[in-house]
Amino acid sequence: MRPDVVITPCGDYEHGTVRAALEGALAPLGGLDWVGPGMRIAVKVNLLTAAKPEQAATTHPAVLCALTELLRSRGAEVVVGDSPGGLYNAAFVNRVYAACGMKAVERYGGRLNQDFSEREAVYPEGKVCRSFRYTGWLDGADAIIDLCKLKTHGMMAMTCGAKNLFGAIPGTVKPEYHFRFPDPMDFARMIVDLDEYFKPRLTIVDAVDCMEGNGPSGGTPRHMGALVASESPHKADLLCAKLIGLSPEGAPTLAAARERGLIPSGLEELTVEGDPAAFALPDFQLAREVESHLFRGNGKSLLGRAGGAVLERLLAQRPRLEGEKCVGCGECRDVCPADAITMVNKRPRIDRKTCIRCFCCQEFCPKSAMVVHRTAVAKLLNH
């Protein structure tokens, strides 16, 4: 019987090491026997921003190259892409490809997506997102492989397999979805809608070097030395949450997947190949440790609603500026979907009444000057 999820050691990003680890991770899942000559495989990587591979903000090119080599050996066509935050056009995306080292895939027979068209999807089966705009390059694929990076995330606590499919939304459209779904659980339900619509055939997690702290772009690389593989992004995420000491209740995407019966309540109910305990990092620094949406009450009574509102106010995380890092570039103002940020004397000022706590400013700040701030009450409860 095939396992639900596989974890295998991968000590570094040398090509031979990664290829052997990748073959070891895929073998219990039947390898790539489902791939045939002439198939077009879309490899959806995480290219959040123009970051060097060693910053651990994006999928490492070594994992992409090893995967491409294996797919090409089976006669498949491999197309690699993503829509980073920002313009979805050739000039911008190719600059991100180059910065992230993605051009290396061409040496192994893969090609980088150059189709920057956008399409409209109608998805009546969606729980909260029944229509959306997406990147057209995914349409021509016989199968999608979700090749993600394990990182912390200001709004979702963790970004991994499930969250990676948000990259199917064009970069300039992403802020609209933060504004449409400001509640973390609704945003997570939207992510799961995208996962269910695109149905990636395979999820592979680059957990060789992860990102802890102020993720998903401004955190610190942390070596874990593993690859994770699963036929379900949610089952892969359930294992990865365990590796970084995040409870399933603390990750909205896991809670949303559990609502739909896509995963059980805990990792112990899955069949796991490999030893997660050998890679777990109990002191992994999370972006946030108390999820305010868990304290909103049942909404069935005035007292429940009022109590939930008070607790949310006391516990809600919010973006905060670390002024010594800020260079006054205005990127946070430009990406804010709620127009809650203005620049005053070359410093961002956040209107707390307007802020929807989507953490776009924190996610895309090029200098990591925006951080996730936890209230004193939240810190006390966590302590």
ZIFENTA-V49272 format. One record per residue. RES is the residue in one letter. PSI is psi in degrees with one decimal (* if undefined). OMEGA is omega in whole degrees, -180 to 180 (* if undefined). BURIAL is + if it has 16 or more other ideal C-beta (glycine too) atoms within 10 Angstrom, else -. Layout:
<<RES	PSI	OMEGA	BURIAL> <RES	PSI	OMEGA	BURIAL>>
//
This chain:
<<M	135.2	-179	-> <R	142.7	176	-> <P	162.6	175	+> <D	-34.7	-177	+> <V	148.6	-177	+> <V	138.2	172	+> <I	134.4	-177	+> <T	149.8	-178	+> <P	144.5	174	+> <C	97.2	-168	+> <G	-24.0	-179	-> <D	-175.7	-177	-> <Y	20.1	172	+> <E	141.9	-172	-> <H	-45.7	-179	-> <G	-39.7	178	-> <T	-46.0	-177	+> <V	-42.4	-179	+> <R	-44.1	180	+> <A	-41.4	179	-> <A	-39.4	-180	+> <L	-43.5	177	+> <E	-39.1	179	-> <G	-35.0	179	+> <A	-33.7	-175	+> <L	-27.2	-175	+> <A	-46.6	-180	-> <P	-18.7	179	+> <L	9.6	-178	+> <G	10.8	179	-> <G	-144.2	177	-> <L	34.0	-178	+> <D	-21.5	180	-> <W	-10.3	-178	-> <V	128.5	180	+> <G	165.8	179	-> <P	136.8	178	-> <G	-9.0	178	-> <M	143.5	176	+> <R	114.0	-178	-> <I	122.9	174	+> <A	118.9	177	+> <V	109.0	-179	+> <K	103.0	-180	+> <V	172.8	174	+> <N	107.2	178	+> <L	63.5	-175	+> <L	-43.2	-174	+> <T	173.2	-179	+> <A	81.0	-177	+> <A	146.2	177	+> <K	150.0	-178	-> <P	-36.8	-177	+> <E	-9.4	177	-> <Q	-11.8	177	+> <A	26.8	177	+> <A	-13.6	-175	+> <T	164.3	175	+> <T	132.3	-178	+> <H	134.6	-178	+> <P	-25.6	-180	+> <A	-38.7	179	+> <V	-41.1	177	+> <L	-44.2	-178	+> <C	-42.5	179	+> <A	-42.3	178	+> <L	-43.0	179	+> <T	-41.8	179	+> <E	-42.2	179	+> <L	-40.8	179	+> <L	-41.5	-180	+> <R	-31.7	179	+> <S	-18.5	177	-> <R	7.8	175	-> <G	13.6	-179	-> <A	151.5	170	+> <E	133.3	-176	+> <V	122.2	176	+> <V	130.4	-174	+> <V	134.7	179	+> <G	173.7	175	+> <D	166.7	171	+> <S	98.5	180	+> <P	171.6	173	+> <G	124.9	-177	+> <G	-163.8	-178	+> <L	140.6	177	-> <Y	77.1	178	+> <N	171.9	-174	-> <A	-44.0	-176	-> <A	-48.0	-176	-> <F	-49.7	-175	+> <V	-37.5	178	+> <N	-30.6	175	-> <R	-39.3	177	-> <V	-43.7	176	+> <Y	-49.2	-176	+> <A	-45.2	-178	-> <A	-35.7	-176	+> <C	0.8	178	+> <G	15.9	-175	+> <M	-21.7	-179	+> <K	-17.6	178	-> <A	-24.2	-177	+> <V	-24.7	-179	+> <E	-27.7	178	-> <R	-17.8	-179	-> <Y	14.0	174	+> <G	2.0	176	-> <G	168.4	176	+> <R	151.4	-180	-> <L	137.0	-178	+> <N	133.7	176	+> <Q	14.7	176	-> <D	106.8	-176	-> <F	30.4	176	+> <S	161.1	178	-> <E	145.3	-178	-> <R	163.4	177	-> <E	131.7	179	-> <A	140.9	171	+> <V	121.1	-173	-> <Y	80.9	-176	-> <P	-19.6	179	-> <E	-10.8	-178	-> <G	146.9	179	+> <K	-42.9	180	-> <V	-20.2	-175	+> <C	93.4	-174	+> <R	-3.6	172	-> <S	143.3	-178	-> <F	160.7	175	+> <R	140.4	-178	+> <Y	170.8	-177	+> <T	124.7	-171	+> <G	-18.5	-176	-> <W	-22.3	-179	+> <L	-19.5	-176	+> <D	-34.4	-175	-> <G	5.0	-174	-> <A	140.0	171	+> <D	-25.9	178	-> <A	151.0	177	+> <I	131.1	172	+> <I	125.8	-179	+> <D	101.0	-178	+> <L	95.9	-167	+> <C	178.8	179	+> <K	139.7	178	+> <L	116.7	-177	+> <K	161.0	169	+> <T	163.0	-178	+> <H	134.4	-175	+> <G	-40.7	-177	+> <M	-40.0	-174	+> <M	4.2	-179	+> <A	-42.9	180	+> <M	139.3	170	+> <T	128.0	-176	+> <C	-124.5	-175	+> <G	-51.3	-176	+> <A	-48.9	-176	+> <K	-25.7	-177	+> <N	-27.8	-179	+> <L	-10.6	173	+> <F	-20.6	176	+> <G	-6.3	173	+> <A	-15.4	176	+> <I	128.7	-180	+> <P	144.3	-172	+> <G	-44.1	-177	+> <T	-13.9	180	+> <V	-22.1	-176	-> <K	-43.8	180	+> <P	-30.2	178	+> <E	-36.2	-178	-> <Y	-31.9	172	+> <H	-37.4	-180	+> <F	-35.5	178	-> <R	-33.1	-175	-> <F	66.6	-177	+> <P	-25.9	177	+> <D	130.0	-176	-> <P	-37.1	-180	+> <M	-38.5	176	+> <D	-38.2	177	+> <F	-42.2	178	+> <A	-39.1	178	+> <R	-37.0	175	+> <M	-42.1	178	+> <I	-45.0	180	+> <V	-34.5	174	+> <D	-44.1	179	+> <L	-42.4	178	+> <D	-43.6	-178	+> <E	-30.1	178	+> <Y	-47.1	-176	+> <F	-26.0	175	+> <K	69.0	177	-> <P	136.4	-178	+> <R	-27.8	-175	+> <L	140.6	174	+> <T	127.4	178	+> <I	128.8	-177	+> <V	122.8	171	+> <D	98.9	178	+> <A	28.2	175	+> <V	-59.5	170	+> <D	120.3	-178	+> <C	-176.7	174	+> <M	127.0	176	+> <E	169.9	177	+> <G	-126.4	-171	+> <N	51.8	179	+> <G	166.7	16	+> <P	0.9	-179	+> <S	-26.2	-173	+> <G	14.3	-179	+> <G	-163.4	-176	+> <T	133.9	176	-> <P	141.3	179	+> <R	123.2	-177	+> <H	128.3	175	-> <M	-35.5	175	+> <G	43.8	-177	+> <A	156.4	164	+> <L	144.3	179	+> <V	139.1	179	+> <A	143.9	178	+> <S	158.1	173	+> <E	-2.0	179	+> <S	125.8	176	+> <P	-29.7	-177	+> <H	-36.2	177	+> <K	-37.2	174	+> <A	-42.2	-179	+> <D	-35.2	179	+> <L	-41.4	177	+> <L	-43.2	-177	+> <C	-35.1	176	+> <A	-40.8	178	+> <K	-38.2	-178	+> <L	-32.7	-177	+> <I	9.6	176	+> <G	27.3	179	-> <L	126.4	179	+> <S	151.3	177	-> <P	-32.2	179	+> <E	-21.3	-178	-> <G	-5.6	179	+> <A	107.5	-177	+> <P	-35.2	180	+> <T	-34.0	176	+> <L	-39.8	178	+> <A	-40.1	180	+> <A	-37.9	177	+> <A	-37.1	180	+> <R	-34.4	177	+> <E	-34.1	-176	-> <R	4.2	180	-> <G	21.5	-179	-> <L	-20.8	176	+> <I	157.7	174	+> <P	-176.4	-177	-> <S	-21.1	-178	-> <G	160.3	-178	-> <L	-29.5	-177	+> <E	-15.7	179	-> <E	-2.2	176	-> <L	157.3	172	+> <T	115.5	-175	-> <V	129.5	173	+> <E	123.2	-176	+> <G	176.4	-174	+> <D	94.8	180	-> <P	-32.9	-178	+> <A	-26.1	-180	-> <A	-17.2	-177	-> <F	-9.2	-176	+> <A	141.3	180	-> <L	89.2	-175	-> <P	-21.2	179	-> <D	17.3	178	-> <F	130.8	-176	+> <Q	114.1	-180	+> <L	158.3	179	+> <A	-32.6	179	+> <R	149.1	-171	+> <E	-9.5	177	+> <V	120.7	-178	+> <E	111.9	-175	+> <S	-28.7	-176	+> <H	-14.5	179	+> <L	-8.8	-174	+> <F	25.0	-174	+> <R	0.7	179	+> <G	171.0	-177	+> <N	-9.4	176	-> <G	4.8	-175	-> <K	-13.2	-179	-> <S	159.2	178	-> <L	-42.3	179	-> <L	-41.9	179	-> <G	-42.1	-180	-> <R	-43.1	-179	-> <A	-44.3	179	-> <G	-41.1	178	-> <G	-39.6	180	+> <A	-41.2	179	-> <V	-46.3	180	-> <L	-38.9	179	+> <E	-42.6	180	-> <R	-38.6	-178	-> <L	-30.3	-172	+> <L	-15.1	-172	+> <A	131.4	175	+> <Q	154.3	180	+> <R	153.9	177	+> <P	143.4	179	+> <R	143.1	-179	-> <L	131.1	167	+> <E	97.0	-166	-> <G	-31.5	-176	-> <E	-19.5	179	-> <K	-18.0	-173	-> <C	135.3	178	+> <V	4.8	176	-> <G	29.9	-175	-> <C	-23.1	179	-> <G	7.4	180	-> <E	-39.1	-180	+> <C	-41.6	177	+> <R	-41.5	-175	+> <D	-32.5	-177	-> <V	-9.0	-176	+> <C	115.1	-178	+> <P	-20.7	-178	+> <A	1.1	-176	+> <D	42.4	-177	-> <A	-2.5	-176	+> <I	130.0	172	+> <T	155.8	179	-> <M	122.4	179	-> <V	117.3	-176	-> <N	42.9	178	-> <K	26.7	175	-> <R	137.6	180	-> <P	136.8	174	+> <R	125.2	-175	-> <I	124.7	173	+> <D	106.4	-173	-> <R	-26.1	179	-> <K	-28.0	-178	-> <T	-28.1	-177	-> <C	131.0	179	+> <I	6.5	177	+> <R	44.6	176	+> <C	-16.4	178	+> <F	22.9	173	+> <C	-38.2	-180	+> <C	-41.1	179	+> <Q	-38.5	-176	+> <E	-37.8	-172	+> <F	5.3	178	+> <C	120.1	-176	+> <P	-13.8	-178	-> <K	8.9	-179	-> <S	31.9	-179	+> <A	-21.1	176	+> <M	132.3	-179	+> <V	164.5	175	+> <V	117.2	-178	+> <H	128.4	176	-> <R	135.6	-179	+> <T	162.6	180	+> <A	-37.4	179	-> <V	-43.1	179	-> <A	-41.7	180	+> <K	-39.9	-180	-> <L	-43.9	179	-> <L	-39.8	-180	-> <N	-37.4	179	-> <H	*	*	->>
//
